[in-house]
């Protein structure tokens, strides 16, 4: 009975379809290592966690996807020799891409000869991220309600001021006096335009099949023209990402707001001191499986990273950059990122930001399946 159980767990190629279907459906990352710590199997959750694929990783050393300490590798080899299971809590994984993960994981030796290791991994920072996303979505909704209420209170008296200035303008005969009423009208129009921009796009989405790379290439073309060749673009695309239903023009605006901020930050860094590399923006796309955005779990999500090598965002500003009128630049209006968050939110996605000196990463998540 024991041999039968071990043979089922040992080789994914020999695993019954039902077992493989169960493993592929788990949100827990599962991988199987051979006795020499080469990778034998990754389920989709593990592929997403380690930012790789089963096809690319099969037969490769475990350290090719994870930078582990020598002590950790020795512990894995000891588990192969001794057949002892063990669990680690709040361990830190360093991926070869440079990303860090906080996880709980369990190692279980399986099969009799040769011994293999079944590793089950539960990301701890994923739960923390979901909680943070829920806070972001809640803050975004609260901000939207406050802004709409404020806009209503501003636009009503503003319309009265503008109307009164127009009537007064008709009654005045002196051109010098009429100049003052025109200033009132122009400033009222400017304030109304500012309030409309704070509200963000109020048009319904025009959904159509959209390719995320076409959106990014359009943004790149616009910025290359604006920068007059001074900005270096790096592209790291996953060509397998399918089309999804989105509003192409609004998505271009959303990504343009982020990329334009990144461009200005990269130029600011170069102007502030002698940079070791030219102003650079990187567009990177990946797919994520069984990924949760807010309260909803999606089978397939597109992750887009817009990375710049600027000076970074101050920590005290980082938590508030998506609020209207919050800007890190003296010349900024503080509306671009708020509008971007609104557009991405209409597509049931989310925008996050990670920043440190020399590297700021805006991360955009967009569901790839139709969402009601």
C-alpha positions as CSV (number, residue, x, y, z in Angstrom):
1,X,0.0,0.0,0.0
2,X,2.9,2.3,0.9
3,X,4.6,1.6,-2.4
4,X,1.5,2.4,-4.4
5,X,1.1,5.7,-2.7
6,X,4.7,6.6,-3.2
7,X,4.6,5.8,-6.9
8,X,1.7,8.0,-7.4
9,X,3.4,11.0,-5.8
10,X,6.8,10.4,-7.3
11,X,6.5,11.2,-11.0
12,X,4.2,13.8,-12.4
13,X,4.3,12.0,-15.7
14,X,2.9,8.9,-14.1
15,X,0.5,10.8,-11.8
16,X,-3.2,10.0,-12.5
17,X,-5.0,12.8,-14.3
18,X,-7.2,13.5,-11.3
19,X,-4.2,14.1,-9.0
20,X,-2.5,16.4,-11.5
21,X,-5.7,18.3,-12.0
22,X,-5.9,18.8,-8.2
23,X,-2.3,20.0,-7.9
24,X,-2.8,22.3,-10.9
25,X,-5.9,23.9,-9.2
26,X,-4.2,24.5,-5.9
27,X,-3.4,28.1,-4.8
28,X,-0.6,26.6,-2.7
29,X,2.7,26.4,-4.6
30,X,3.9,22.8,-4.9
31,X,7.1,21.6,-6.4
32,X,8.9,18.2,-6.5
33,X,12.7,18.0,-6.4
34,X,14.8,15.0,-7.4
35,X,17.4,13.6,-5.0
36,X,20.0,15.9,-6.6
37,X,17.7,18.9,-6.0
38,X,16.9,19.3,-9.7
39,X,13.3,20.4,-10.4
40,X,10.9,17.7,-11.5
41,X,7.5,19.4,-11.2
42,X,6.0,22.8,-10.6
43,X,2.3,23.4,-10.4
44,X,0.9,26.7,-11.8
45,X,0.9,28.4,-8.4
46,X,4.6,27.6,-8.1
47,X,5.2,28.8,-11.7
48,X,3.6,32.1,-10.7
49,X,5.5,32.4,-7.4
50,X,8.9,31.7,-8.9
51,X,8.2,33.7,-12.1
52,X,9.1,30.7,-14.4
53,X,7.4,27.8,-16.2
54,X,7.5,24.1,-15.9
55,X,8.8,23.8,-19.5
56,X,11.7,26.1,-18.7
57,X,12.6,24.7,-15.3
58,X,12.1,21.0,-15.6
59,X,15.4,19.2,-14.9
60,X,17.2,22.4,-13.9
61,X,18.8,22.9,-10.4
62,X,16.6,24.3,-7.7
63,X,19.1,27.2,-7.3
64,X,18.4,28.3,-10.8
65,X,15.0,29.8,-9.7
66,X,15.9,30.5,-6.1
67,X,19.0,32.0,-4.5
68,X,19.2,29.8,-1.3
69,X,21.8,29.8,1.4
70,X,24.2,26.9,1.6
71,X,22.7,25.9,4.9
72,X,19.2,25.7,3.4
73,X,20.5,23.5,0.5
74,X,22.3,21.3,3.0
75,X,19.1,20.9,5.0
76,X,17.2,19.8,1.8
77,X,19.9,17.2,1.0
78,X,19.7,16.0,4.6
79,X,16.0,15.5,4.2
80,X,16.7,13.4,1.1
81,X,19.2,11.2,3.0
82,X,17.3,10.9,6.3
83,X,13.7,10.9,5.0
84,X,12.8,13.5,7.6
85,X,10.0,16.1,7.0
86,X,10.4,19.6,8.3
87,X,8.7,23.0,8.2
88,X,10.1,26.6,8.2
89,X,8.0,29.6,9.2
90,X,8.5,33.1,7.8
91,X,11.5,32.1,5.7
92,X,12.8,34.6,3.2
93,X,13.2,33.5,-0.4
94,X,15.3,35.5,-2.8
95,X,14.4,34.9,-6.5
96,X,17.0,35.1,-9.2
97,X,15.0,38.2,-10.5
98,X,15.9,40.0,-7.3
99,X,12.4,39.7,-5.8
100,X,12.1,38.8,-2.1
101,X,9.3,36.6,-0.7
102,X,8.3,35.8,2.9
103,X,6.9,32.3,3.0
104,X,6.0,29.3,5.2
105,X,7.1,26.0,3.6
106,X,7.1,22.3,4.4
107,X,9.4,19.7,3.0
108,X,8.2,16.1,2.7
109,X,10.3,13.2,1.3
110,X,8.3,11.0,-1.1
111,X,8.9,7.7,-2.9
112,X,11.3,5.0,-1.8
113,X,14.0,4.9,-4.4
114,X,15.2,7.4,-5.3
115,X,14.0,9.8,-2.6
116,X,12.3,13.0,-3.9
117,X,11.2,16.0,-2.0
118,X,7.7,17.5,-2.1
119,X,7.8,21.2,-1.1
120,X,4.6,23.1,-0.3
121,X,4.9,26.8,0.0
122,X,2.5,29.4,1.4
123,X,3.5,33.0,0.7
124,X,3.0,35.1,3.7
125,X,3.5,38.4,1.9
126,X,0.7,37.5,-0.5
127,X,-1.8,37.7,2.4
128,X,-0.3,40.9,3.5
129,X,-0.6,42.2,-0.1
130,X,-4.2,41.2,-0.4
131,X,-5.0,43.1,2.8
132,X,-3.1,46.1,1.5
133,X,-5.0,46.0,-1.8
134,X,-8.3,45.9,0.0
135,X,-7.2,49.1,1.9
136,X,-6.2,50.7,-1.4
137,X,-9.5,49.9,-3.0
138,X,-11.3,51.2,0.0
139,X,-9.3,54.4,0.1
140,X,-9.9,54.8,-3.7
141,X,-13.7,54.5,-3.2
142,X,-13.6,56.9,-0.2
143,X,-11.6,59.4,-2.2
144,X,-13.9,59.2,-5.2
145,X,-16.9,59.9,-3.0
146,X,-15.2,62.9,-1.3
147,X,-14.0,64.3,-4.6
148,X,-17.4,64.0,-6.2
149,X,-19.1,65.7,-3.2
150,X,-16.5,68.5,-3.2
151,X,-16.8,68.9,-7.0
152,X,-20.6,69.3,-6.6
153,X,-20.2,71.9,-3.9
154,X,-17.6,73.9,-6.0
155,X,-19.3,73.7,-9.4
156,X,-22.7,75.0,-8.3
157,X,-21.5,78.4,-7.0
158,X,-18.8,78.5,-9.7
159,X,-21.5,78.4,-12.3
160,X,-23.3,81.3,-10.6
161,X,-20.1,83.4,-10.4
162,X,-19.4,82.8,-14.1
163,X,-23.0,83.7,-15.1
164,X,-22.9,86.9,-13.1
165,X,-19.6,87.9,-14.6
166,X,-21.1,87.3,-18.1
167,X,-24.1,89.5,-17.3
168,X,-21.9,92.2,-15.8
169,X,-19.6,92.1,-18.9
170,X,-22.6,92.9,-21.1
171,X,-23.5,95.9,-19.0
172,X,-20.1,97.5,-18.9
173,X,-19.1,100.0,-21.5
174,X,-15.5,100.5,-20.5
175,X,-13.1,98.1,-22.1
176,X,-10.8,98.4,-19.1
177,X,-13.6,97.3,-16.7
178,X,-14.6,94.5,-19.0
179,X,-11.1,93.2,-18.8
180,X,-11.7,92.3,-15.1
181,X,-14.9,90.4,-15.9
182,X,-13.0,88.4,-18.5
183,X,-10.4,87.5,-15.9
184,X,-13.2,86.2,-13.6
185,X,-14.7,84.2,-16.5
186,X,-11.4,82.7,-17.5
187,X,-10.4,81.8,-13.9
188,X,-13.9,80.2,-13.4
189,X,-13.4,78.1,-16.5
190,X,-9.9,77.1,-15.3
191,X,-11.2,76.1,-11.9
192,X,-14.1,74.1,-13.5
193,X,-11.6,72.3,-15.8
194,X,-9.4,71.4,-12.7
195,X,-12.5,70.0,-10.9
196,X,-13.4,67.9,-14.0
197,X,-9.8,66.5,-14.1
198,X,-10.0,65.7,-10.4
199,X,-13.2,63.6,-11.1
200,X,-11.3,61.7,-13.8
201,X,-12.8,60.2,-17.0
202,X,-16.6,60.1,-16.7
203,X,-17.2,58.4,-20.1
204,X,-18.3,54.8,-20.2
205,X,-15.6,52.4,-21.2
206,X,-15.6,51.4,-24.9
207,X,-14.7,47.8,-24.5
208,X,-13.0,45.9,-27.3
209,X,-10.3,43.3,-27.7
210,X,-7.1,44.9,-26.5
211,X,-3.5,43.9,-26.7
212,X,-1.5,45.2,-23.8
213,X,1.7,45.4,-25.8
214,X,0.0,47.6,-28.4
215,X,-0.9,50.0,-25.6
216,X,2.6,50.0,-24.2
217,X,4.2,50.5,-27.6
218,X,1.9,53.5,-28.3
219,X,3.0,55.0,-24.9
220,X,6.6,54.3,-25.7
221,X,6.3,56.0,-29.1
222,X,4.7,59.1,-27.5
223,X,7.5,59.4,-24.9
224,X,10.3,58.8,-27.4
225,X,8.9,61.8,-29.3
226,X,8.6,63.9,-26.2
227,X,12.1,63.0,-24.9
228,X,13.7,63.6,-28.4
229,X,15.8,60.4,-28.1
230,X,17.3,61.2,-24.6
231,X,15.3,58.4,-22.9
232,X,16.4,54.8,-23.1
233,X,13.6,52.2,-23.3
234,X,13.9,48.6,-22.3
235,X,11.2,46.1,-23.1
236,X,10.7,42.7,-21.4
237,X,7.5,41.3,-22.8
238,X,5.7,38.0,-22.4
239,X,4.4,37.4,-26.0
240,X,1.9,34.8,-24.8
241,X,-0.4,37.2,-23.0
242,X,-3.8,37.0,-24.7
243,X,-6.0,39.9,-25.7
244,X,-8.6,41.1,-23.1
245,X,-11.6,43.4,-23.3
246,X,-10.6,46.9,-22.5
247,X,-10.8,50.5,-23.5
248,X,-7.6,51.0,-25.5
249,X,-7.6,54.8,-25.5
250,X,-8.2,55.1,-21.8
251,X,-5.6,52.5,-21.0
252,X,-3.1,54.4,-23.2
253,X,-3.9,57.5,-21.1
254,X,-3.5,55.6,-17.8
255,X,-0.1,54.1,-18.8
256,X,1.0,57.4,-20.3
257,X,0.4,59.2,-17.0
258,X,2.7,56.6,-15.2
259,X,5.3,56.5,-17.9
260,X,5.5,60.3,-18.2
261,X,6.1,60.6,-14.4
262,X,8.8,57.9,-14.7
263,X,10.4,59.8,-17.6
264,X,10.5,63.1,-15.6
265,X,11.9,61.2,-12.5
266,X,14.6,59.6,-14.6
267,X,15.6,63.0,-16.1
268,X,15.5,64.6,-12.6
269,X,17.9,61.9,-11.4
270,X,20.3,62.6,-14.2
271,X,20.1,66.4,-13.7
272,X,20.7,66.1,-9.9
273,X,24.0,64.3,-10.2
274,X,26.1,62.3,-12.5
275,X,24.2,59.1,-13.1
276,X,25.9,55.8,-13.8
277,X,23.4,55.0,-16.5
278,X,21.3,57.0,-18.8
279,X,17.6,57.8,-18.0
280,X,15.9,54.5,-18.5
281,X,12.3,53.1,-18.4
282,X,11.6,49.4,-18.5
283,X,8.2,48.0,-19.6
284,X,7.8,44.4,-18.4
285,X,4.7,42.1,-18.8
286,X,3.9,38.8,-17.2
287,X,0.9,36.6,-16.6
288,X,-0.2,35.5,-13.1
289,X,-2.5,32.5,-12.4
290,X,-5.1,32.2,-9.7
291,X,-4.4,35.8,-8.6
292,X,-6.5,37.8,-6.2
293,X,-7.2,41.5,-6.7
294,X,-9.1,42.9,-3.8
295,X,-11.9,40.5,-2.9
296,X,-12.0,38.7,-6.3
297,X,-9.8,35.8,-7.5
298,X,-9.0,35.7,-11.2
299,X,-7.8,32.7,-13.2
300,X,-5.4,34.8,-15.3
301,X,-4.1,38.3,-14.7
302,X,-1.7,40.5,-16.6
303,X,1.0,42.2,-14.5
304,X,2.7,45.2,-16.1
305,X,5.8,46.8,-14.5
306,X,6.8,50.3,-15.4
307,X,10.3,50.8,-13.9
308,X,12.4,53.9,-13.9
309,X,15.9,54.5,-12.5
310,X,15.0,57.9,-11.0
311,X,15.7,59.1,-7.4
312,X,12.7,57.2,-6.0
313,X,9.7,58.4,-4.1
314,X,10.1,59.6,-0.5
315,X,8.5,57.0,2.0
316,X,6.2,59.6,3.5
317,X,4.8,60.4,0.1
318,X,4.6,56.8,-1.2
319,X,1.4,55.9,0.7
320,X,-0.5,58.9,-0.6
321,X,0.6,59.3,-4.3
322,X,-2.7,58.0,-5.7
323,X,-4.7,60.7,-3.9
324,X,-5.7,63.8,-5.9
325,X,-3.5,66.9,-5.6
326,X,-0.6,64.8,-4.2
327,X,2.6,65.3,-6.2
328,X,6.3,65.0,-5.5
329,X,7.2,67.7,-8.1
330,X,6.7,71.4,-7.7
331,X,5.2,71.6,-11.2
332,X,3.0,68.6,-10.8
333,X,-0.8,68.8,-10.5
334,X,-1.1,65.5,-8.5
335,X,-4.0,64.3,-10.8
336,X,-2.2,61.9,-13.2
337,X,-1.9,58.9,-10.8
338,X,-5.3,59.5,-9.4
339,X,-6.8,59.3,-12.9
340,X,-4.7,56.3,-13.7
341,X,-6.0,54.4,-10.6
342,X,-9.5,55.3,-11.6
343,X,-9.1,54.0,-15.2
344,X,-7.5,50.8,-14.0
345,X,-10.2,50.4,-11.4
346,X,-12.8,50.6,-14.1
347,X,-11.1,47.7,-15.7
348,X,-11.3,45.8,-12.3
349,X,-7.5,46.1,-11.9
350,X,-5.2,47.8,-9.4
351,X,-2.1,49.9,-9.4
352,X,0.6,49.6,-6.8
353,X,4.0,51.2,-6.3
354,X,7.4,50.0,-4.9
355,X,10.2,52.5,-4.7
356,X,13.7,52.9,-3.5
357,X,16.5,55.2,-4.5
358,X,17.5,54.4,-8.1
359,X,14.5,52.2,-8.8
360,X,10.7,52.9,-8.8
361,X,8.3,50.2,-10.0
362,X,4.7,50.9,-10.7
363,X,2.9,47.6,-10.9
364,X,-0.4,47.3,-12.8
365,X,-2.7,44.3,-12.5
366,X,-5.3,43.7,-15.1
367,X,-7.7,40.7,-15.2
368,X,-7.5,38.9,-18.6
369,X,-11.0,37.3,-18.3
370,X,-14.3,39.1,-18.7
371,X,-15.3,40.5,-15.3
372,X,-18.9,41.5,-14.6
